[in-house]
Each structure stands twice: as C-alpha cells, then as structure tokens.
C-alpha cells in the first residue's frame, strides 16, 4: 500500500496493512499478537476490519516490530488518524439538543 501526502487513509486500510506486516514477517496471528502484546482474536478482528487499534497497540507495533521506513510512516499516519478521531469527540454538549446533534453526527460518521 502506497500513500502520498494528499492521499487519505482509513481504518479499512489498517486491516490490510496489519495483515501484510504480519505475513511479511512470516508470523501466525498468535505469534504476532504475542509480539505486540494483545491476543490473537484482536489481531483477527483488526485484520478483518471489525475493530480499530488502540493508541497503545499502534505504539506497540512501532516499538516491537523492526519496521521499514515506509511502514513507520504508515504507523504514523494511523496514529494521526486515531488522534483526529479522538479530537472529534472532545466536545462537551451544553444542552440536550446539542447532545442529540453530536450523537447524530457521530453515528453518521461511523456509518460511512
């Protein structure tokens, strides 16, 4: 997977990236999970796009795998994506109407 500065990445891309990263190292999901500090089911869910990685998991990937320069850039891009998603939740609704509007917006984002 190649990205350019103007190309946007998504969480669907993460599953593909993670699977490729694991297979290039010749590791089973279990051995890969052990290396990054999670369980095999987490790796399976991430690769299938059924889960999003935590900031800690992204950090552990960067720390525990001997990454190429391109792989490091991809991890950094996913960390930025994670941070941008967190920033969108830094709202404190001031009224019930605002709360409903924020909830609706968040729901729509997750359905895309």
trRosetta pair geometry for C-beta under 8 A, 3 or more apart (Angstrom, degrees):
i j d omega theta_ij theta_ji phi_ij phi_ji
1 13 6.4 131 -162 -163 158 104
1 16 6.4 106 -53 111 137 120
1 17 5.9 -73 32 -85 144 88
1 20 7.3 176 -4 20 101 160
1 74 7.2 89 85 -111 113 136
2 70 7.9 -52 -114 -157 68 130
3 7 4.7 -148 -156 78 75 125
3 9 6.1 -32 -107 -61 145 110
3 73 7.6 -160 60 126 112 113
3 74 7.0 130 13 -99 128 80
3 77 6.4 39 83 -86 164 170
4 7 4.6 94 47 -7 75 108
9 13 4.7 -98 -163 55 90 153
9 14 7.7 94 158 -51 115 75
9 74 7.9 139 -106 -148 163 77
9 77 5.4 78 19 145 147 126
9 78 6.9 -79 112 -78 142 67
9 81 6.1 -91 85 -62 101 141
10 13 5.3 114 57 0 63 98
10 14 7.8 -109 109 -10 47 85
10 81 7.6 161 -124 -146 24 147
11 14 5.2 -35 -158 14 49 120
11 15 7.6 54 152 -19 66 90
11 49 6.9 118 125 -143 88 83
11 52 5.1 -53 -140 -107 139 99
11 81 7.2 178 -65 142 72 140
12 15 6.3 -47 -165 25 40 109
12 16 7.3 33 145 -9 64 105
12 49 5.2 16 -122 -121 65 132
13 16 5.8 -60 -157 41 41 111
13 17 5.9 43 149 -22 73 110
14 17 5.5 -58 -145 40 32 113
14 18 6.0 32 158 -21 68 107
14 46 6.8 -78 126 -176 106 93
14 49 7.8 129 65 -103 84 71
14 52 7.3 78 58 -137 156 65
14 53 6.4 -137 173 -3 146 112
14 78 5.6 97 -101 -120 110 131
15 18 5.8 -53 -143 35 27 110
15 19 6.4 27 157 -17 62 107
15 46 5.7 -179 -105 149 75 55
15 47 4.8 107 -164 -161 86 25
15 48 6.1 -121 -151 42 141 12
15 49 4.3 -82 -22 -60 155 72
16 19 6.0 -58 -151 37 28 110
16 20 6.4 25 154 -16 64 109
16 47 7.9 104 -69 -154 24 65
17 20 5.9 -61 -150 39 28 109
17 21 6.2 32 153 -23 65 109
17 74 5.7 -173 -149 164 143 141
17 78 7.6 -150 72 -55 156 136
18 21 5.5 -53 -146 34 31 115
18 22 6.3 29 156 -17 65 106
18 43 7.2 -162 154 -154 128 76
18 46 5.3 -14 66 128 170 116
18 47 5.5 -124 90 -86 112 74
18 53 7.9 158 -73 -57 139 129
18 61 7.9 -85 -115 -118 92 144
19 22 5.9 -57 -148 38 29 109
19 23 6.1 21 158 -14 66 111
19 47 4.4 95 -67 -140 100 111
20 23 5.9 -58 -140 41 29 106
20 24 6.1 33 160 -24 65 107
21 24 6.1 -55 -148 32 23 111
21 25 6.9 9 156 -7 58 110
21 61 7.6 27 142 -162 161 117
21 65 6.8 11 175 -167 118 166
21 71 6.5 111 -109 -138 109 126
22 25 6.1 -73 -160 42 29 103
22 27 5.3 -97 -168 68 78 100
22 29 6.9 26 -177 -95 156 54
22 32 4.5 -18 -127 -94 111 158
22 43 7.2 93 -81 -169 154 127
22 47 7.6 -53 19 -85 141 129
23 26 7.3 41 -176 -75 38 31
23 27 7.8 -115 -83 45 22 64
25 32 7.3 122 73 -96 128 101
25 65 7.1 -102 -65 -140 152 108
27 31 4.4 -131 -162 88 98 112
27 32 4.3 124 119 -59 131 88
27 35 7.1 -50 -146 -2 161 139
28 31 4.8 90 50 11 81 99
28 32 6.8 -148 88 -4 40 89
29 32 5.7 -59 -145 41 29 112
29 33 6.1 34 155 -24 65 108
29 40 4.8 87 123 -151 104 90
29 43 4.5 171 -162 97 94 134
29 44 5.8 38 -161 -60 155 80
29 47 7.6 -95 -110 -5 116 144
30 33 5.7 -54 -146 35 28 112
30 34 6.5 31 154 -20 63 104
30 40 4.6 -22 -89 -85 66 123
31 34 5.6 -49 -149 34 33 115
31 35 6.5 36 151 -22 63 105
32 35 5.6 -55 -152 33 32 114
32 36 6.5 5 159 1 67 109
32 43 5.7 111 92 -124 113 154
33 36 6.4 -71 -144 48 28 92
33 37 7.9 -112 169 56 56 13
33 38 5.1 -94 -156 81 86 72
33 39 5.5 16 177 172 141 14
33 40 4.7 -123 -5 -76 158 49
33 42 6.5 124 -127 57 114 99
33 43 4.7 -112 -72 -23 98 127
34 37 7.8 35 -177 -69 26 31
35 64 5.1 152 157 150 84 131
35 65 7.0 78 139 -71 130 79
36 43 7.9 123 48 -81 128 108
36 57 6.5 53 155 -154 121 76
36 60 4.6 109 -168 126 77 116
36 61 5.5 8 -125 -79 129 62
36 64 5.3 -172 -96 56 57 146
36 65 7.4 -11 -78 -36 100 100
37 57 7.7 -153 74 -111 93 66
37 60 5.0 -109 34 -149 117 154
37 64 7.3 175 -11 -43 95 155
38 42 4.2 -78 152 68 127 151
38 43 6.7 146 90 -44 115 81
38 57 6.1 12 -46 -111 139 110
38 60 7.7 145 -25 81 96 155
39 42 5.2 106 61 1 69 102
39 43 7.7 -133 105 -1 41 87
40 43 5.7 -54 -155 36 40 111
40 44 6.3 41 149 -20 70 105
41 44 5.5 -52 -148 37 35 115
41 45 6.2 35 154 -19 67 105
42 45 5.9 -55 -146 38 29 109
42 46 6.2 29 155 -19 64 108
42 51 6.8 -92 -151 86 63 159
42 57 7.6 -145 157 -110 133 144
43 46 5.7 -56 -146 38 30 112
43 47 6.2 27 157 -17 65 108
44 47 6.0 -59 -147 38 27 108
44 48 6.2 14 158 -8 64 114
45 48 6.0 -65 -144 46 28 104
45 50 4.3 -91 -158 75 80 104
45 51 3.8 46 133 2 117 120
46 49 7.7 38 179 -68 29 25
46 50 7.7 -82 -54 52 20 68
46 51 5.3 -59 -73 73 59 99
46 52 7.7 90 -117 -129 81 12
46 53 6.0 48 -123 -66 128 87
46 57 7.9 -152 -87 151 150 153
52 82 7.7 152 161 -106 116 90
53 57 4.3 -126 -166 84 98 127
53 58 5.3 114 125 -53 131 84
53 61 7.7 -19 -160 -18 154 134
53 78 7.0 34 52 158 130 130
53 82 7.3 -71 84 -84 86 130
54 57 4.7 101 52 3 78 99
54 58 7.2 -139 95 -2 45 84
55 58 5.7 -54 -153 36 34 113
55 59 6.3 36 149 -20 66 106
55 79 7.1 75 -136 -135 79 82
55 82 5.6 157 -84 143 80 148
55 83 8.0 76 -102 -66 118 73
56 59 5.6 -55 -149 37 32 113
56 60 6.2 32 153 -19 66 106
57 60 5.6 -52 -144 38 33 112
57 61 6.4 40 153 -24 64 101
58 61 5.7 -49 -151 30 31 114
58 62 6.7 28 153 -15 63 105
58 75 6.1 147 -171 -166 90 90
58 78 5.8 -162 -123 106 127 111
58 79 5.2 158 145 -82 148 84
58 82 6.4 -129 -16 -17 155 154
59 62 5.9 -58 -153 37 32 109
59 63 6.2 20 154 -13 67 114
59 79 7.9 83 -64 -102 68 121
60 63 5.7 -61 -139 44 31 107
60 64 5.5 7 171 -4 71 119
61 64 6.6 -64 -125 44 18 93
61 65 5.8 -13 -176 11 60 120
61 67 7.9 69 145 -66 81 127
61 75 5.9 -167 100 -119 116 126
62 65 7.3 -62 -119 46 12 89
62 67 6.5 -41 -136 -10 56 146
62 72 6.8 80 -134 -127 97 74
62 75 4.8 148 -78 149 100 158
65 71 7.5 -89 113 140 125 143
67 71 3.9 -137 -163 94 98 118
67 72 4.7 130 117 -59 131 77
67 75 6.7 -56 -126 -10 164 134
68 71 4.6 95 48 7 76 103
68 72 7.0 -134 93 -7 40 86
69 72 5.7 -52 -151 32 32 115
69 73 6.7 33 151 -18 63 103
70 73 5.7 -52 -152 34 34 112
70 74 6.6 36 149 -20 65 103
71 74 5.5 -50 -150 34 36 113
71 75 6.5 38 152 -19 66 101
72 75 5.7 -52 -149 34 33 110
72 76 6.4 34 151 -18 64 106
73 76 5.5 -53 -149 38 33 114
73 77 6.4 37 151 -23 65 103
74 77 5.5 -51 -149 33 34 113
74 78 6.5 30 153 -15 66 103
75 78 5.8 -56 -150 39 33 108
75 79 6.4 38 149 -22 65 103
76 79 5.5 -50 -147 34 33 114
76 80 6.5 34 152 -18 64 102
77 80 5.7 -53 -152 36 32 111
77 81 6.5 36 148 -21 64 103
78 81 5.3 -47 -146 34 37 116
78 82 6.4 44 151 -23 65 101
79 82 5.5 -50 -151 33 33 115
79 83 6.4 32 151 -17 65 105
80 83 5.6 -52 -146 38 34 111
80 84 6.3 34 154 -20 66 104
81 84 5.8 -54 -147 35 30 110
81 85 6.6 30 153 -18 63 104
82 85 5.9 -58 -154 35 30 110
82 86 6.5 28 150 -17 64 106
83 86 5.6 -54 -148 37 34 112
83 87 6.3 39 153 -25 66 104
84 87 5.6 -47 -146 31 33 115
84 88 6.9 38 153 -24 61 100
85 88 5.9 -52 -157 26 34 112
85 89 7.4 22 150 -11 61 105
86 89 6.0 -67 -161 37 39 105
86 90 7.2 55 144 -43 68 96
87 90 5.6 -36 -158 0 43 121
88 91 7.8 -25 165 -14 44 106
88 106 7.6 147 132 -102 112 87
88 109 7.4 122 142 -101 156 175
89 106 7.3 61 -96 -107 88 129
91 102 5.6 -159 95 -123 142 140
93 96 7.8 77 142 -100 130 15
93 98 4.0 168 -153 106 93 103
93 99 3.8 141 117 -73 168 69
93 101 7.9 151 -120 50 120 87
93 102 5.4 -128 -72 6 115 139
94 98 5.4 50 44 29 68 158
95 98 4.7 98 52 7 76 102
95 99 7.0 -134 97 -6 41 88
96 99 5.4 -53 -147 35 34 117
96 100 6.4 36 154 -20 66 102
97 100 5.8 -53 -152 35 31 110
97 101 6.5 30 151 -18 64 106
98 101 5.6 -55 -148 37 33 112
98 102 6.3 32 154 -18 67 106
99 102 5.9 -55 -147 37 29 109
99 103 6.2 30 154 -19 64 108
100 103 5.7 -54 -145 38 30 112
100 104 6.2 32 155 -21 64 107
101 104 5.8 -54 -149 36 29 112
101 105 6.4 29 154 -19 64 106
102 105 5.7 -55 -148 36 31 111
102 106 6.3 29 155 -17 66 107
103 106 5.9 -56 -146 38 29 109
103 107 6.3 31 155 -20 64 108
104 107 5.7 -56 -148 36 29 112
104 108 6.4 29 155 -18 64 106
105 108 5.8 -56 -150 36 30 111
105 109 6.5 33 152 -22 64 104
106 109 5.6 -52 -151 32 33 114
106 110 6.6 25 155 -14 65 106
107 110 6.0 -62 -151 39 30 106
107 111 6.4 27 153 -20 65 110
108 111 5.7 -59 -147 35 32 111
108 112 7.0 42 154 -33 63 98
109 112 6.1 -50 -161 15 33 113
